[in-house]
Structure formats: structure tokens, C-alpha cells
Amino acid sequence: MLTNLDVLILTILGGLFINPRRYRSCWTAVLAALATGIATGAVYMLVTRVLLPWLGVTP
């Protein structure tokens, strides 16, 4: 399981999965990268901290 620092790094790097050329301005690309990073970190936290222990699986 990753530590909270690793999740923060994953959240920051999660924005690298978007293609900035498909957005009309720099600000929308930055906001999309931020939203993607936050969503990536949130899904990881949800799966590892909530769902796996609830299912009885120890990571």
C-alpha cells in the first residue's frame, strides 16, 4: 500500500494522462490536469483504504 506522500505524488502525476492540445486555452488544460489528478488520487484512496478492507482483502 502506498503512503500518503505517494498518493500525493500520484495525484500530481495523474494530470499527465491528459492531452493538453485538445483544450482551447492553457487554463482549461491546467484545470483538466488538476481534476484528473484529484480523481486519480481519490479513486486510489477509495479502493485501498475503504473497499479492500470492507471486502476483507488486506493489501
C-alpha positions in Angstrom: 0.0 0.0 0.0 1.3 3.5 -0.8 1.8 6.1 1.9 0.0 9.4 1.9 3.1 11.1 0.2 2.9 8.5 -2.6 -0.7 9.2 -3.1 0.0 13.0 -3.3 2.7 12.3 -5.9 0.2 10.1 -7.8 -2.3 12.9 -7.6 0.1 15.4 -9.1 1.3 13.0 -11.8 -2.3 11.9 -12.6 -2.7 15.1 -14.6 -0.1 13.8 -17.1 -2.6 11.4 -18.6 -4.5 14.2 -20.4 -3.6 15.6 -23.8 -3.3 19.4 -23.4 -3.6 20.0 -27.2 -7.3 19.2 -27.2 -8.1 22.2 -25.0 -8.7 25.7 -26.3 -6.7 27.5 -23.7 -3.9 26.8 -21.2 -6.2 27.3 -18.2 -8.7 24.6 -19.3 -5.8 22.2 -19.8 -4.4 23.0 -16.3 -7.8 22.6 -14.8 -8.3 19.3 -16.6 -4.9 18.1 -15.4 -5.8 19.1 -11.8 -9.2 17.4 -12.0 -7.7 14.2 -13.4 -5.0 14.2 -10.7 -7.5 14.6 -7.9 -9.8 11.9 -9.4 -6.9 9.5 -9.7 -5.8 10.1 -6.1 -9.4 9.8 -4.8 -10.1 6.6 -6.6 -6.9 5.1 -5.3 -7.7 6.1 -1.7 -11.3 4.8 -2.1 -10.1 1.4 -3.4 -7.2 0.8 -1.0 -8.5 2.5 2.2 -12.2 1.7 2.0 -13.2 -1.1 -0.4 -10.4 -3.6 0.1 -10.7 -3.7 3.9 -14.5 -3.8 3.5 -14.2 -6.8 1.3 -11.8 -8.4 3.8 -8.7 -8.2 1.5 -5.5 -6.9 3.1 -3.3 -5.1 0.6 
